[in-house]
Amino acid sequence: MFATIQKWGNSQAVRLPKGVLEEVAMRENDRVEIRVENGSIIISRANKKHKTIEERLAGYNGDYRSAEWDTGSPRGKEVW
């Protein structure tokens, strides 16, 4: 099967036929990973699922303290 790279906004796109997506059990709006291997473009299903709040906080030990930082003096027309 062949396809053509076409302009899509400021990017380029290749349309994937429905039959190809059905063969790999993918559908519209599925999240994918795009990488380059040995000069080829590889598109595969993204294995990362959304983490729960519990999973996100699992490694947190409570010692983080936010602080202010100095961004330097004004250089243009910043509003004070």
N, C-alpha and C positions, 0 to 999 in steps of 0.2 A: 504494500500500500504506500502511496506517496501523498504528500500534502505540500502546501506552499506557505511560507512565512509571509504574513501580511501585516500591514500597519494597523495598530489599534490604539488610538490616542497618541501618546508619546512613546508607546512601547511597540513591540512586535508580538504577534500571536500565531499559533497553529491551532486549527480547529480539530478536535478529536472526534471521530465518528462514534455514534452511539454503540455500534457493535463492538468496537475496541474497548470502550468503557465497560460494557456488559461482560466481556471476557475476563476482565480483571476485577469485577464486582465493585466498580466505582460509579458514582453518579454526580450530577450537577451539585455544586457547593461543597463537595468533599474537600477536605484540606489535604494538600500534597506537599511533598518535599521535592525541590529541584536541585540537582547537583551535577557536576561535570566529572566524569571518570574517563581517563584515557582518551580525551578528545570527543566524547559522546555526552549528550544531554540525557540524564536519567530522571524520569518523573515517577515517584513512588508515593504510596499512601503515607501520610504523616502518622507516625505511631504515637505521637505525644497527645495524650488526652488532657482535658482541663483538670487541673488539680483542685481538690476541695480545699476549703480554708484550713482544715485540720492537717492536710498534707503540706500545705504551704508553711504552716507554723511549726511543723514537726522539728525542724532543726534550730528553732529560735530558743535561745537560752535566757533572754531577758536583759542582757547587758548592753543593748544599743541605746545610746542617748543622742538625740538630734542636737545640732549646734548650728550657729550662724557662721557664715564665712565672708571674708572680705572680697568683693569683686573688683576692687580698685576704685579710683576716682573717676568722676564723669568725664567723658571724652567728646561728647557731642551735645545733642539737645535733649538729654534725658530729663524727664519730669521729676521734680523733687517734691 
